[in-house]
Amino acid sequence: MIGILSPGSAGLRGNITGLALLTHDLSAKRLELLTEVVQKKSRMAVLWDADAPGPKIVFDEYVTVAPAMNLQLQSLEVRGPTPNFDAAFQAAAKGRAQALITIRNPLLARYMEQIARGGWLCYVLCGQRF
């Protein structure tokens, strides 16, 4: 995946025409690391902003690599500007999710404390912004 941002919005100045975030194939590594930390977990919920294109790309990468790791993913789509985390966490509980993966973007970054209070073992993709 390559995400293109406006250099000005990233705080960069000068003769820059674009900024690329190269994160292709990191989803598999993140899932691998999570399964090492959270052993014997096979059901993972993925919390992501369905209104933003970047998190959709990352979610699709997780969907692609999860079966090879014997993981079942549950999509927890939220939408801004006031995402319904209660409904998302209830869906995760109903789906018997054992861990939560959060695909961080500006919307979810504003609510990280609330997400953490959800009581889930939460793996946050820090630094991943779209």
C-alpha positions as CSV (number, residue, x, y, z in Angstrom):
1,M,0.0,0.0,0.0
2,I,1.2,3.5,-0.7
3,G,-0.5,6.4,0.9
4,I,0.0,9.8,-0.6
5,L,-0.4,12.9,1.6
6,S,-0.2,16.5,0.9
7,P,3.3,17.7,2.0
8,G,1.8,20.9,3.5
9,S,-0.6,19.0,5.6
10,A,2.3,16.9,6.9
11,G,4.1,20.0,8.0
12,L,6.7,19.8,5.3
13,R,7.9,22.9,3.4
14,G,10.1,23.5,0.4
15,N,10.2,21.8,-3.0
16,I,8.4,18.6,-2.1
17,T,5.7,17.2,-4.4
18,G,4.5,14.3,-2.3
19,L,5.1,12.0,0.6
20,A,4.7,8.2,0.4
21,L,4.0,5.9,3.3
22,L,5.3,2.5,2.2
23,T,3.6,-0.1,4.5
24,H,2.9,-2.9,2.0
25,D,3.2,-6.3,3.5
26,L,3.4,-5.1,7.1
27,S,0.0,-6.3,8.0
28,A,1.2,-9.9,8.0
29,K,4.1,-9.0,10.3
30,R,1.8,-7.2,12.6
31,L,-0.5,-10.1,12.9
32,E,2.4,-12.4,13.4
33,L,3.7,-10.3,16.3
34,L,0.3,-10.1,17.8
35,T,-0.2,-13.8,17.8
36,E,3.2,-14.2,19.5
37,V,2.2,-11.8,22.3
38,V,-1.4,-13.1,22.6
39,Q,-0.9,-16.8,22.2
40,K,-3.8,-19.2,21.5
41,K,-6.0,-16.5,20.1
42,S,-7.7,-17.1,16.9
43,R,-10.5,-14.6,16.8
44,M,-9.4,-11.0,16.2
45,A,-11.7,-8.0,15.9
46,V,-10.4,-5.1,13.7
47,L,-11.7,-1.7,14.6
48,W,-11.4,0.8,11.7
49,D,-12.9,4.0,10.2
50,A,-15.1,2.9,7.3
51,D,-15.3,6.4,5.9
52,A,-11.6,6.7,5.2
53,P,-9.9,5.0,2.3
54,G,-6.6,4.2,4.0
55,P,-8.0,2.0,6.8
56,K,-10.0,0.0,4.2
57,I,-6.8,-0.8,2.3
58,V,-5.1,-2.0,5.6
59,F,-8.2,-4.0,6.6
60,D,-8.2,-5.7,3.2
61,E,-4.5,-6.6,3.8
62,Y,-5.4,-8.2,7.1
63,V,-8.3,-10.2,5.5
64,T,-5.8,-11.5,2.9
65,V,-3.2,-12.7,5.3
66,A,-5.3,-13.9,8.3
67,P,-6.3,-17.3,6.9
68,A,-2.7,-18.4,6.4
69,M,-2.3,-17.7,10.2
70,N,-5.5,-19.6,11.1
71,L,-7.0,-16.3,12.3
72,Q,-10.6,-15.3,12.0
73,L,-11.1,-11.6,11.6
74,Q,-14.3,-9.7,12.5
75,S,-14.7,-6.2,11.0
76,L,-15.8,-3.5,13.4
77,E,-16.5,-0.6,11.2
78,V,-17.2,2.8,12.8
79,R,-18.0,6.1,11.1
80,G,-17.4,9.7,12.1
81,P,-17.7,12.2,13.3
82,T,-19.1,10.4,16.4
83,P,-18.3,6.7,16.1
84,N,-20.5,4.3,17.9
85,F,-17.9,2.3,19.9
86,D,-20.4,0.7,22.2
87,A,-22.1,-1.0,19.2
88,A,-18.7,-2.0,17.9
89,F,-17.6,-3.5,21.2
90,Q,-20.9,-5.3,21.7
91,A,-20.5,-6.8,18.2
92,A,-17.0,-7.9,19.1
93,A,-18.2,-9.6,22.3
94,K,-21.0,-11.3,20.4
95,G,-18.5,-12.6,17.9
96,R,-16.3,-13.8,20.8
97,A,-13.3,-11.7,19.7
98,Q,-10.2,-12.4,21.8
99,A,-8.2,-9.4,20.8
100,L,-8.7,-6.1,19.2
101,I,-6.6,-4.6,16.4
102,T,-7.1,-0.9,15.8
103,I,-6.2,0.6,12.5
104,R,-5.4,4.1,13.6
105,N,-6.3,7.2,11.6
106,P,-7.2,10.7,12.7
107,L,-10.7,9.8,13.7
108,L,-9.7,6.8,15.9
109,A,-6.7,8.7,17.2
110,R,-9.1,11.2,18.9
111,Y,-10.8,8.3,20.7
112,M,-7.9,6.1,21.8
113,E,-8.5,6.6,25.5
114,Q,-12.2,5.6,25.1
115,I,-11.1,2.6,22.9
116,A,-8.6,1.5,25.6
117,R,-11.3,1.8,28.3
118,G,-13.3,-0.8,26.3
119,G,-11.5,-3.4,28.3
120,W,-10.0,-5.2,25.3
121,L,-6.5,-6.4,24.8
122,C,-5.8,-3.7,22.3
123,Y,-3.0,-3.7,19.7
124,V,-2.8,-0.2,18.2
125,L,-1.0,0.4,15.0
126,C,0.9,3.4,16.2
127,G,2.3,5.8,13.6
128,Q,-0.1,4.6,10.9
129,R,-1.9,7.6,9.7
130,F,-4.1,8.2,6.7
